[in-house]
Amino acid sequence: MVHVPKIAYDCDVLVVGGGIVGLATAYAITRAAPGTRVTVLEKEPGVARHQTGRNSGVIHSGIYYRPGTLKARYAVRGAAEMTKFCAEYGIAHAVTGKLIVATERSELPRLHGLVQRGRENGITVRELGAAQIAEYEPEVQGLAAIHVRTTGVCDYTAVAQQLGEASGAEIRYGARVVRIDRRPERGVAVLTARGDVVRARVLVNCAGLYCDEIARLTGDEPEVRIVPFRGEYYELARPELVRGLVYPVPDPAFPFLGVHLTRGIDGGVHVGPNAVPALAREGYGWGVVNPREAVATAAWPGVWRMGRRHWRYGLGELRRSVSKGAFVDAVRRMLPAVEETDLVPTAAGVRAQAVLRDGGLVDDFLIREGPRTVHVLNAPSPAATASLPIGREVARRALSALADA
């Protein structure tokens, strides 16, 4: 009989990534199974430094997402839960409602399709004619619009911080993962850049922009690659032009929602984002280039297949990136009063978009499992909105793996 030495585990579940999904997972684990020891490894000096803290702060209603998908189910459920969570913990938030505005006749069938989709997802939608738009947004013009009452805004960084505190998890900052030794019969050992080794029974990968790399470090092949898309924003110098949230009719072929206007909880109005390929996973500007990451992205066959399929759309996004005038033109379709001087550059974000080998953009949340591991491989917008339900689902899988360990 082979003697297997007893392992001194540092925790039961080790979560890689201190964004809102990782912290919601830690929160859900300790709520569902009190006494479970959870450690979160975050490479930055604080939580929510990337996708969570660099978005528009919108609590999405779930109107855009195909009925029955995880995005649809979790966004609708998550919007109500996020509003309740913010109220419970005194986190700044507001249920503002939003307009989705058609400015061209070709968009009217898609707008009507959103009405049907919203109703299938259980969302209350009001259809508006051109004259009724002014009831909500006096400066906005369009041929027709829909009003979605349940959309809101909140401070997702504060939500992430509260989730971390309420979870009771140990959060280690400055803990970039460099190596993972996963042994199905024994557990997972993780080496950080500081030289620390953390041993756990189960690992949960919520690494966002690096989730595919973390998956490969465990020995699991994710079968997708994260392609970073930078979203560039402006701040509206005349925020009085917009009362709430105003969106264009999105192109259903893409998971991006187009340049929109968002009045945040601080009273400022964000304009954007566009979506352009970044040259680094944390490529928050054209000058940020990581040669290793750029080459690795370019080596994935799906990137070239995606480019051939969607080059026209991509050119439009690039044009708005390099030309402020083109960006202004996109905004003027809905907000004619805006001037170029009204748009003041502000911080950009990067979306971690999973791309399949065939060039398809993964259009739903993607969660996969391996021995003693759970990987969240696609959780861009509306993941912040849906973070509480996502966290429960990931926690369920992690606790199942823990029970089998």
Solvent accessible surface area in square Angstrom, and as a share of the most:
residue,aa,sasa,rsa
1,M,243,1.09
2,V,129,0.74
3,H,155,0.69
4,V,93,0.53
5,P,72,0.46
6,K,196,0.83
7,I,41,0.21
8,A,87,0.68
9,Y,39,0.15
10,D,62,0.32
11,C,1,0.00
12,D,21,0.11
13,V,0,0.00
14,L,0,0.00
15,V,0,0.00
16,V,10,0.05
17,G,11,0.10
18,G,1,0.00
19,G,23,0.23
20,I,6,0.03
21,V,17,0.10
22,G,0,0.00
23,L,0,0.00
24,A,1,0.01
25,T,0,0.00
26,A,0,0.00
27,Y,27,0.10
28,A,8,0.06
29,I,0,0.00
30,T,26,0.15
31,R,137,0.50
32,A,72,0.56
33,A,29,0.22
34,P,112,0.71
35,G,74,0.71
36,T,19,0.11
37,R,113,0.41
38,V,8,0.05
39,T,3,0.02
40,V,0,0.00
41,L,3,0.01
42,E,14,0.06
43,K,64,0.27
44,E,34,0.15
45,P,98,0.61
46,G,10,0.09
47,V,12,0.07
48,A,5,0.04
49,R,115,0.42
50,H,35,0.16
51,Q,46,0.20
52,T,11,0.07
53,G,39,0.37
54,R,81,0.29
55,N,58,0.30
56,S,19,0.13
57,G,11,0.10
58,V,7,0.04
59,I,1,0.00
60,H,17,0.08
61,S,4,0.03
62,G,0,0.00
63,I,0,0.00
64,Y,19,0.07
65,Y,25,0.10
66,R,133,0.49
67,P,49,0.31
68,G,57,0.55
69,T,13,0.07
70,L,37,0.18
71,K,3,0.01
72,A,3,0.02
73,R,108,0.39
74,Y,9,0.04
75,A,0,0.00
76,V,48,0.27
77,R,107,0.39
78,G,0,0.00
79,A,8,0.07
80,A,70,0.54
81,E,43,0.19
82,M,0,0.00
83,T,36,0.21
84,K,145,0.61
85,F,9,0.04
86,C,0,0.00
87,A,63,0.49
88,E,120,0.54
89,Y,68,0.26
90,G,70,0.67
91,I,16,0.08
92,A,55,0.43
93,H,59,0.26
94,A,42,0.33
95,V,78,0.45
96,T,57,0.33
97,G,4,0.04
98,K,3,0.01
99,L,2,0.01
100,I,0,0.00
101,V,1,0.00
102,A,0,0.00
103,T,29,0.17
104,E,86,0.39
105,R,184,0.67
106,S,79,0.51
107,E,12,0.05
108,L,53,0.26
109,P,96,0.60
110,R,85,0.31
111,L,10,0.05
112,H,99,0.44
113,G,36,0.35
114,L,16,0.08
115,V,1,0.00
116,Q,82,0.36
117,R,74,0.27
118,G,0,0.00
119,R,125,0.46
120,E,122,0.55
121,N,22,0.11
122,G,66,0.64
123,I,10,0.05
124,T,84,0.49
125,V,13,0.07
126,R,94,0.34
127,E,86,0.39
128,L,7,0.03
129,G,33,0.31
130,A,59,0.46
131,A,95,0.74
132,Q,63,0.28
133,I,2,0.01
134,A,53,0.41
135,E,95,0.43
136,Y,59,0.22
137,E,5,0.02
138,P,71,0.45
139,E,70,0.31
140,V,6,0.03
141,Q,115,0.51
142,G,17,0.16
143,L,76,0.38
144,A,19,0.15
145,A,1,0.01
146,I,1,0.01
147,H,27,0.12
148,V,0,0.00
149,R,138,0.50
150,T,51,0.30
151,T,0,0.00
152,G,1,0.01
153,V,3,0.02
154,C,6,0.03
155,D,49,0.26
156,Y,7,0.03
157,T,47,0.27
158,A,27,0.21
159,V,0,0.00
160,A,0,0.00
161,Q,91,0.41
162,Q,38,0.17
163,L,0,0.00
164,G,6,0.05
165,E,131,0.59
166,A,34,0.27
167,S,5,0.03
168,G,69,0.66
169,A,17,0.13
170,E,85,0.38
171,I,42,0.21
172,R,69,0.25
173,Y,83,0.31
174,G,21,0.20
175,A,8,0.06
176,R,126,0.46
177,V,16,0.09
178,V,58,0.33
179,R,154,0.56
180,I,13,0.06
181,D,51,0.26
182,R,37,0.13
183,R,113,0.41
184,P,78,0.49
185,E,124,0.55
186,R,67,0.25
187,G,5,0.05
188,V,4,0.02
189,A,27,0.21
190,V,1,0.00
191,L,59,0.29
192,T,4,0.03
193,A,54,0.42
194,R,171,0.62
195,G,50,0.48
196,D,66,0.34
197,V,63,0.36
198,V,0,0.00
199,R,105,0.38
200,A,0,0.00
201,R,77,0.28
202,V,0,0.00
203,L,0,0.00
204,V,0,0.00
205,N,0,0.00
206,C,12,0.07
207,A,19,0.15
208,G,25,0.24
209,L,6,0.03
210,Y,43,0.16
211,C,2,0.01
212,D,0,0.00
213,E,33,0.15
214,I,11,0.06
215,A,1,0.00
216,R,86,0.31
217,L,70,0.35
218,T,8,0.05
219,G,61,0.58
220,D,27,0.14
221,E,96,0.43
222,P,3,0.02
223,E,104,0.47
224,V,0,0.00
225,R,43,0.16
226,I,2,0.01
227,V,5,0.03
228,P,2,0.02
229,F,17,0.07
230,R,2,0.01
231,G,9,0.08
232,E,31,0.14
233,Y,19,0.07
234,Y,27,0.10
235,E,46,0.21
236,L,5,0.02
237,A,58,0.45
238,R,86,0.32
239,P,43,0.27
240,E,122,0.55
241,L,13,0.07
242,V,0,0.00
243,R,142,0.52
244,G,8,0.08
245,L,2,0.01
246,V,0,0.00
247,Y,0,0.00
248,P,19,0.12
249,V,8,0.05
250,P,17,0.11
251,D,54,0.28
252,P,103,0.65
253,A,64,0.50
254,F,23,0.10
255,P,18,0.11
256,F,24,0.10
257,L,26,0.13
258,G,26,0.25
259,V,14,0.08
260,H,12,0.05
261,L,1,0.00
262,T,2,0.01
263,R,60,0.22
264,G,19,0.18
265,I,70,0.35
266,D,122,0.63
267,G,29,0.28
268,G,15,0.14
269,V,0,0.00
270,H,53,0.24
271,V,0,0.00
272,G,1,0.01
273,P,31,0.19
274,N,5,0.03
275,A,10,0.08
276,V,0,0.00
277,P,63,0.40
278,A,10,0.08
279,L,72,0.36
280,A,5,0.04
281,R,7,0.03
282,E,45,0.20
283,G,0,0.00
284,Y,46,0.17
285,G,24,0.24
286,W,106,0.37
287,G,76,0.73
288,V,67,0.38
289,V,80,0.46
290,N,51,0.26
291,P,94,0.59
292,R,144,0.52
293,E,11,0.05
294,A,29,0.23
295,V,103,0.59
296,A,47,0.36
297,T,22,0.13
298,A,40,0.31
299,A,76,0.59
300,W,11,0.04
301,P,41,0.26
302,G,0,0.00
303,V,26,0.15
304,W,150,0.53
305,R,95,0.35
306,M,20,0.09
307,G,34,0.32
308,R,166,0.60
309,R,130,0.48
310,H,41,0.18
311,W,127,0.45
312,R,180,0.66
313,Y,59,0.23
314,G,25,0.25
315,L,100,0.50
316,G,24,0.23
317,E,9,0.04
318,L,63,0.31
319,R,147,0.54
320,R,57,0.21
321,S,22,0.14
322,V,112,0.65
323,S,39,0.25
324,K,63,0.27
325,G,28,0.27
326,A,6,0.04
327,F,1,0.01
328,V,2,0.01
329,D,72,0.38
330,A,20,0.16
331,V,0,0.00
332,R,89,0.33
333,R,106,0.39
334,M,4,0.02
335,L,0,0.00
336,P,57,0.36
337,A,37,0.29
338,V,0,0.00
339,E,86,0.39
340,E,81,0.36
341,T,117,0.68
342,D,8,0.04
343,L,2,0.01
344,V,74,0.42
345,P,99,0.63
346,T,54,0.31
347,A,68,0.53
348,A,12,0.09
349,G,6,0.06
350,V,7,0.04
351,R,38,0.14
352,A,4,0.03
353,Q,0,0.00
354,A,0,0.00
355,V,0,0.00
356,L,62,0.31
357,R,135,0.49
358,D,81,0.42
359,G,0,0.00
360,G,14,0.13
361,L,28,0.14
362,V,18,0.11
363,D,72,0.37
364,D,32,0.17
365,F,8,0.03
366,L,32,0.16
367,I,15,0.08
368,R,83,0.30
369,E,102,0.46
370,G,20,0.19
371,P,67,0.42
372,R,29,0.11
373,T,1,0.01
374,V,0,0.00
375,H,4,0.02
376,V,7,0.04
377,L,1,0.01
378,N,2,0.01
379,A,22,0.17
380,P,4,0.02
381,S,49,0.31
382,P,2,0.01
383,A,6,0.04
384,A,14,0.11
385,T,1,0.01
386,A,0,0.00
387,S,0,0.00
388,L,16,0.08
389,P,3,0.02
390,I,1,0.00
391,G,0,0.00
392,R,107,0.39
393,E,27,0.12
394,V,0,0.00
395,A,2,0.02
396,R,138,0.50
397,R,47,0.17
398,A,0,0.00
399,L,37,0.18
400,S,55,0.35
401,A,22,0.17
402,L,36,0.18
403,A,87,0.67
404,D,120,0.62
405,A,62,0.48
